Amino acid sequence: MSSIKTVGVIGAGLIGASWTALFLAKGLRVIVTDPAPGAEAKLRDYLQEYCSAVPNATCSLDACMQNYTFVTDIDPYLETIDLIQENGPERLDIKRQLFAHLDAHTPEHIIIASSSSGLPSSQFITDCKRNPSRILIAHPFNPPHLVPLVEIVPHSATGEEYITAAREFYLSLDKDPIVVKQETPGFIANRLQAAVCAEAYSLVSRGVVSPEDLDKTITSGLGLRWALTGPIMTNTLGGGGDFGHFISHLGPALRCWLDDMQEHRFDLGSRERVDALKDIVDGWVKNVDLKKVEANRDELLAELVARKLVALEK
């Protein structure tokens, strides 16, 4: 992917700014645009704080700060950009108009990737006439400058060469891309997260466990294990190296647990239940220094990612 030297970032909110920090720390030039008031200053402050936190960065903070340009109009730069990372609002009308414009005004071969966390690209390429086969989803897990996962989600007409090129590009940034073979609402990571969170909400709202202890079951148990082996491999190891044995052994219990989960499914449509859960969670987090929690998370996350990269290279 040596041909990708300059990346266009459209939208410099939390995700777009994090992508920008990653691209800069890995030696790429970045052209950034965002129409929000104060976006340029917010981006500069973000980069000053987070560029040096990128694992295995290849550029100093000074080099990063000199290698991006914030513009109010990206159109004059579109012919010089090698890849676009779009981070606009999750609104179909906005994305349809934006992608039609980008498709019409960029070189035909460049990848146009969306960070959309739920809208599949098949829904917003309808007005693209030039080359919609180079459009796909490249959904990161927040924050992109630390978490390696990128979900590459093509639409049915995305060209294989663009899927391969996108995967190679994100790999070159020390990301860990997966290819989602069929468009599905929420893609993969958010669907898994939604399933866990739905049960977490149910358990807390029913008084089975406190919000703090619920989180500990992930951070001190499941999360630690899943950071090293995902659920499928964890189950395989739990079955003595035989996934089928694990399913056969725990199948009856799993069915019972899943039936109980369905019976006590948390109703996100109930304002009363949602407000009651919010009050329970607020009772815990009001006494927590959230800025410190976030800083500790990012520091340990960067260390974990860096150590995993070293381990994988051995």
C-alpha positions as CSV (number, residue, x, y, z in Angstrom):
1,M,0.0,0.0,0.0
2,S,3.0,2.3,-0.6
3,S,0.8,4.3,-3.1
4,I,-1.3,5.7,-0.2
5,K,0.5,8.7,1.1
6,T,-2.2,11.2,1.6
7,V,-5.6,10.5,3.4
8,G,-8.6,12.7,3.3
9,V,-10.5,12.8,6.6
10,I,-14.1,14.1,6.4
11,G,-15.5,14.9,9.8
12,A,-13.2,15.6,12.7
13,G,-15.4,14.6,15.7
14,L,-14.3,11.9,18.1
15,I,-13.8,9.2,15.5
16,G,-12.4,11.4,12.8
17,A,-9.9,13.1,15.1
18,S,-8.7,9.7,16.4
19,W,-8.3,8.4,12.8
20,T,-6.3,11.5,12.0
21,A,-4.0,10.9,15.0
22,L,-3.4,7.4,13.8
23,F,-2.7,8.3,10.2
24,L,-0.3,11.1,11.2
25,A,1.6,8.9,13.7
26,K,2.1,6.3,11.0
27,G,3.7,8.9,8.7
28,L,0.8,9.8,6.4
29,R,-0.2,13.2,5.3
30,V,-3.8,14.1,6.2
31,I,-6.2,16.7,4.7
32,V,-9.0,17.2,7.2
33,T,-12.3,19.0,6.9
34,D,-15.3,19.6,9.3
35,P,-17.9,22.3,9.1
36,A,-18.6,22.4,12.8
37,P,-17.7,25.7,14.6
38,G,-14.4,25.4,16.4
39,A,-13.5,22.1,14.8
40,E,-10.0,23.2,13.7
41,A,-9.0,24.2,17.3
42,K,-10.6,21.1,18.8
43,L,-8.7,18.9,16.4
44,R,-5.4,20.6,17.1
45,D,-5.8,20.1,20.8
46,Y,-6.8,16.5,20.3
47,L,-3.7,15.8,18.2
48,Q,-1.4,17.4,20.7
49,E,-2.7,15.1,23.3
50,Y,-3.1,11.8,21.5
51,C,-0.7,11.5,18.6
52,S,2.1,10.4,20.8
53,A,-0.2,7.7,22.4
54,V,-0.5,5.7,19.1
55,P,1.2,2.3,19.6
56,N,4.3,1.9,17.4
57,A,4.2,5.4,16.1
58,T,6.7,6.2,13.4
59,C,6.6,10.0,13.6
60,S,7.2,12.4,16.4
61,L,4.5,14.7,17.7
62,D,6.2,17.7,16.0
63,A,6.2,15.8,12.6
64,C,2.5,14.9,13.1
65,M,1.5,18.5,13.8
66,Q,3.3,19.6,10.6
67,N,1.8,17.0,8.4
68,Y,-1.9,17.8,8.4
69,T,-3.9,20.5,6.8
70,F,-7.3,21.6,8.0
71,V,-9.5,23.0,5.2
72,T,-13.0,24.4,5.0
73,D,-13.4,23.1,1.5
74,I,-11.8,19.8,0.6
75,D,-12.8,19.8,-3.1
76,P,-9.6,21.5,-4.4
77,Y,-7.6,18.6,-2.7
78,L,-9.7,15.7,-3.9
79,E,-7.4,15.0,-6.9
80,T,-4.4,14.7,-4.6
81,I,-5.9,12.3,-2.0
82,D,-5.1,8.6,-2.1
83,L,-7.9,7.4,0.2
84,I,-10.8,9.0,2.0
85,Q,-12.0,8.1,5.5
86,E,-15.5,9.6,6.0
87,N,-16.8,10.2,9.5
88,G,-20.0,12.2,8.9
89,P,-23.3,12.0,10.7
90,E,-25.2,8.7,10.7
91,R,-27.9,10.2,8.4
92,L,-28.8,8.5,5.2
93,D,-29.7,11.8,3.4
94,I,-26.3,13.4,4.2
95,K,-24.3,10.3,3.3
96,R,-26.1,9.8,0.0
97,Q,-25.4,13.4,-1.1
98,L,-21.8,13.3,0.3
99,F,-20.8,10.0,-1.4
100,A,-22.3,11.0,-4.7
101,H,-20.2,14.2,-4.6
102,L,-17.0,12.3,-3.6
103,D,-17.6,9.6,-6.2
104,A,-18.0,12.3,-8.9
105,H,-14.9,14.4,-7.9
106,T,-12.2,11.9,-6.9
107,P,-9.9,9.8,-9.0
108,E,-11.8,6.7,-10.0
109,H,-9.3,4.3,-8.4
110,I,-9.2,5.6,-4.8
111,I,-11.0,3.9,-2.0
112,I,-13.8,5.9,-0.3
113,A,-14.3,4.3,3.1
114,S,-17.0,5.2,5.6
115,S,-16.6,4.8,9.4
116,S,-20.4,4.3,9.6
117,S,-21.2,2.1,12.6
118,G,-24.5,0.9,11.4
119,L,-25.6,2.2,8.0
120,P,-24.5,-0.2,5.2
121,S,-22.9,1.4,2.2
122,S,-25.5,-0.2,-0.1
123,Q,-28.0,2.3,1.3
124,F,-26.0,5.5,0.5
125,I,-24.3,4.6,-2.9
126,T,-27.6,4.9,-4.8
127,D,-26.6,8.2,-6.4
128,C,-23.0,7.3,-7.2
129,K,-22.5,7.1,-10.9
130,R,-18.7,7.0,-11.5
131,N,-17.3,4.0,-9.6
132,P,-19.3,2.8,-6.6
133,S,-17.3,-0.4,-6.6
134,R,-14.5,1.4,-4.7
135,I,-16.9,2.4,-1.8
136,L,-17.0,0.3,1.4
137,I,-17.4,0.5,5.1
138,A,-14.2,0.6,7.3
139,H,-15.8,0.8,10.7
140,P,-13.3,1.3,13.6
141,F,-13.8,0.4,17.2
142,N,-13.4,3.6,19.4
143,P,-10.8,5.0,19.8
144,P,-9.3,4.1,16.4
145,H,-5.8,5.3,17.3
146,L,-5.7,2.6,20.0
147,V,-8.1,-0.2,19.2
148,P,-6.8,-2.3,16.3
149,L,-10.2,-3.6,15.0
150,V,-11.5,-2.4,11.7
151,E,-14.6,-3.9,10.2
152,I,-14.4,-3.9,6.4
153,V,-18.0,-4.2,5.1
154,P,-18.3,-4.2,1.3
155,H,-21.7,-3.8,-0.5
156,S,-22.6,-6.4,-3.1
157,A,-20.9,-4.5,-5.9
158,T,-17.7,-3.6,-4.1
159,G,-14.7,-4.8,-6.1
160,E,-12.5,-7.5,-4.6
161,E,-9.5,-5.5,-5.5
162,Y,-10.7,-2.7,-3.3
163,I,-11.5,-5.0,-0.4
164,T,-8.0,-6.4,-0.6
165,A,-6.4,-3.0,-0.9
166,A,-8.4,-1.7,2.1
167,R,-7.4,-4.7,4.2
168,E,-3.7,-4.2,3.2
169,F,-3.9,-0.5,4.0
170,Y,-5.3,-0.9,7.5
171,L,-2.8,-3.8,8.1
172,S,0.0,-1.5,7.2
173,L,-1.2,0.8,10.1
174,D,-1.0,-2.1,12.6
175,K,-4.8,-2.4,12.5
176,D,-6.4,-5.8,12.7
177,P,-9.1,-5.7,9.9
178,I,-11.9,-8.3,9.5
179,V,-14.0,-8.6,6.3
180,V,-17.7,-8.9,6.9
181,K,-19.0,-11.1,4.1
182,Q,-22.6,-10.0,4.2
183,E,-24.1,-6.7,5.1
184,T,-26.0,-7.0,8.4
185,P,-27.4,-4.2,10.7
186,G,-24.8,-3.1,13.2
187,F,-22.1,-5.3,11.5
188,I,-20.3,-7.6,13.9
189,A,-18.7,-5.8,16.9
190,N,-21.7,-3.7,17.7
191,R,-24.0,-6.6,17.5
192,L,-21.9,-8.6,19.9
193,Q,-21.6,-5.5,22.2
194,A,-25.4,-5.0,22.0
195,A,-26.0,-8.6,23.1
196,V,-23.7,-8.3,26.1
197,C,-25.0,-4.8,27.0
198,A,-28.7,-5.9,26.8
199,E,-28.1,-8.7,29.3
200,A,-26.0,-6.3,31.5
201,Y,-28.9,-3.8,31.5
202,S,-31.3,-6.5,32.5
203,L,-29.1,-7.8,35.3
204,V,-28.5,-4.4,36.8
205,S,-32.1,-3.2,36.4
206,R,-33.4,-6.3,38.1
207,G,-31.1,-5.8,41.1
208,V,-29.2,-9.0,40.4
209,V,-25.8,-7.2,40.5
210,S,-24.6,-3.6,41.0
211,P,-23.3,-1.7,38.0
212,E,-19.8,-1.6,39.4
213,D,-19.7,-5.4,40.0
214,L,-21.3,-6.0,36.6
215,D,-18.4,-4.1,35.0
216,K,-15.9,-6.1,37.1
217,T,-17.2,-9.4,35.6
218,I,-15.9,-8.1,32.3
219,T,-12.8,-6.2,33.2
220,S,-11.6,-8.9,35.7
221,G,-12.9,-11.9,33.8
222,L,-14.5,-12.1,30.4
223,G,-12.7,-9.1,29.0
224,L,-9.3,-10.3,30.1
225,R,-9.8,-13.6,28.5
226,W,-11.4,-12.3,25.3
227,A,-8.6,-9.9,24.8
228,L,-6.4,-12.9,24.2
229,T,-8.8,-15.6,22.8
230,G,-12.3,-14.7,21.4
231,P,-15.4,-16.6,22.4
232,I,-15.0,-19.3,19.7
233,M,-11.4,-20.1,20.6
234,T,-12.2,-19.8,24.3
235,N,-15.0,-22.3,23.9
236,T,-12.7,-24.6,21.9
237,L,-10.0,-24.5,24.7
238,G,-12.7,-25.0,27.3
239,G,-13.7,-28.1,25.5
240,G,-10.2,-29.5,25.7
241,G,-9.5,-28.4,22.1
242,D,-12.8,-29.7,20.8
243,F,-15.5,-27.1,20.1
244,G,-18.1,-29.8,19.6
245,H,-17.4,-31.2,23.0
246,F,-17.9,-27.8,24.6
247,I,-21.2,-27.3,22.9
248,S,-22.4,-30.8,23.8
249,H,-21.3,-30.5,27.4
250,L,-22.7,-27.0,28.1
251,G,-25.5,-27.1,25.5
252,P,-28.4,-27.9,27.9
253,A,-27.2,-25.2,30.4
254,L,-26.8,-22.6,27.6
255,R,-30.3,-23.2,26.4
256,C,-31.6,-22.7,29.9
257,W,-29.7,-19.5,30.4
258,L,-30.7,-18.1,27.0
259,D,-34.4,-18.9,27.8
260,D,-34.1,-17.0,31.1
261,M,-32.4,-14.1,29.3
262,Q,-35.2,-13.9,26.8
263,E,-37.8,-14.0,29.6
264,H,-36.1,-11.1,31.4
265,R,-35.1,-9.2,28.3
266,F,-34.5,-5.5,28.9
267,D,-37.0,-3.3,27.2
268,L,-35.1,-0.4,25.7
269,G,-38.5,1.0,24.5
270,S,-39.7,1.5,28.1
271,R,-38.9,5.0,29.2
272,E,-39.7,4.0,32.8
273,R,-37.2,1.1,32.8
274,V,-34.5,3.1,31.0
275,D,-34.9,6.0,33.5
276,A,-34.7,3.6,36.4
277,L,-31.5,2.0,35.0
278,K,-30.0,5.4,34.4
279,D,-30.6,6.4,38.0
280,I,-28.9,3.2,39.2
281,V,-25.9,3.8,37.0
282,D,-25.7,7.5,37.9
283,G,-25.6,6.6,41.5
284,W,-22.3,4.9,40.9
285,V,-20.6,7.0,38.3
286,K,-21.3,10.4,40.1
287,N,-18.6,9.4,42.5
288,V,-16.1,8.3,39.8
289,D,-13.4,10.5,38.2
290,L,-14.3,9.7,34.6
291,K,-11.4,11.6,33.2
292,K,-9.0,9.5,35.2
293,V,-10.8,6.3,34.2
294,E,-10.5,7.3,30.5
295,A,-6.8,8.2,30.9
296,N,-6.0,4.9,32.7
297,R,-8.0,3.0,30.1
298,D,-6.1,4.6,27.2
299,E,-2.7,4.1,28.8
300,L,-3.2,0.4,29.6
301,L,-4.9,-0.2,26.3
302,A,-2.0,1.3,24.4
303,E,0.4,-0.9,26.4
304,L,-1.7,-4.0,25.8
305,V,-1.9,-3.4,22.0
306,A,1.8,-2.8,21.8
307,R,2.6,-6.0,23.7
308,K,0.3,-8.0,21.5
309,L,1.9,-6.7,18.4
310,V,5.4,-7.7,19.7
311,A,4.1,-11.1,20.7
312,L,2.6,-11.6,17.2
313,E,5.9,-10.7,15.5
314,K,7.7,-13.5,17.4
